[in-house]
């Protein structure tokens, strides 16, 4: 058992809480930069394959292509959704 003065314990506790917040924010940031496959992106948006093809043809959502595989960043999908956000009437 280790005894610490109250002020040292409070300082240590505060630093641990700050560290936990940093780790949480970092994980959320990493998750948004994650690449997902085309099919999953389509499902997230709830659109048909034809609409998805139109979005890619018109470069509405950025994507990356390797051979026949299409990948999209979750952050780009989130930005697309935010740009089309419609607020409720008050």
N, C-alpha and C positions, 0 to 999 in steps of 0.2 A: 504494500500500500504506500502511495506517495501523497504527501500533504502539500498543498499549494496555497499560498495566500489568495484570498477572494479576488483581488484585482488581477492577479496573474491568470487565474482560472477564467475570468470573464474575458480577458484579452485573447487567450488561447481559444476559447469557445467562439468568439467573434471571428477569428481568423479561419477556423474550421468551417463556419457557416459561409464565409466569403468563398472559400475554396470549393465548397459544395455547389454554390451558385455558378462559379466559373465552369466547373465540370458539366453541370446541367446545360448551361448555355452553349458550351462547346459541342456537346452531343447533339443538341438541336441544330446547331449550325452544320455539323457534319452530315446530319440526316438530310437537310435541305439540299446539300451539294451532291447527294447520292444520285447516281445514274440508274434509271429504270428502263425496262424494255418497252417497246412501242405498245404492245397489248395491254400492259398494266396502265400506261398513261391514258390510253383510250378508255379503259374502264373507270379510271379516276374521274375523267371528264364526262363520262356517260354519253359518248358519241359513237357513231357508226364508223366502220372501216373507211367508207367513202368520204365522210366528213374529215376524218383524220388525214386521209390522203390529200384532201383539199387544203387543210391547214399546213401540211408539209410543203405542198406545191407552191403555196402563196407565202411561205416562210412566216406564218403567223406565230408559231412557237418554234424556238431554236431547237435543233436536234443534231445528233451526230450519227453517221452511218458508216458501218464497217461491213463491206459486202452487202448482204441482204438484211443485216440486222440494224434496227433503228433504236437509238437510245436518247432519252430526254432527262434533263435534270429536274428533280422535284421542285427546286427553287423556281425554274422557268414556268412550270405548271402553276405554281402558287402565284407568281407574278401575273400570269395570264388571267387566272381567276379573279385576282384583285382588280385588274384593269377593267373587268366586265361586271364588277360588283354593283348591284342596284339597291339603293337604300329604300327602306319602307317609308310610306307617306306618314306624316305626323298628324 
